[in-house]
Amino acid sequence: MIQVQRFLPEALAEILRKAPLTDEKVAFAWRSAVGPGIDRGTTISFDAGTLRVSAREQGYLKEIERSLPLIRARLDTLLGPDVVGTITIEPCTTR
């Protein structure tokens, strides 16, 4: 018997990897990788393998930097390996 808690994330990742690469797909993967709190404190853009993350506050920057290996692993699981080549993190310049 396969536990539902283990099956659903694996099934979701498999479906997501097969979907065309869109901004919405990358945004969904980001939200799934970082959780709702970090997602609310950031904005992202994706272009040519580079994920640009803008954080609204210094605390978000620090948390993302600290968690970057885990975030990258989750993005690789959801999007496929090597889809996100580079992640840049910067403070948000607009208020």
Sequence and secondary structure as in RCSB ss.txt:
>XXXX:A:sequence
MIQVQRFLPEALAEILRKAPLTDEKVAFAWRSAVGPGIDRGTTISFDAGTLRVSAREQGYLKEIERSLPLIRARL
DTLLGPDVVGTITIEPCTTR
>XXXX:A:secstr
   HHHHHHHHHHHHHHHS   HHHHHHHHHHHHHHHHHHTEEEEEETTEEEEEESSHHHHHHHHHHHHHHHHHH
HHHH TTSS EEEEEE    
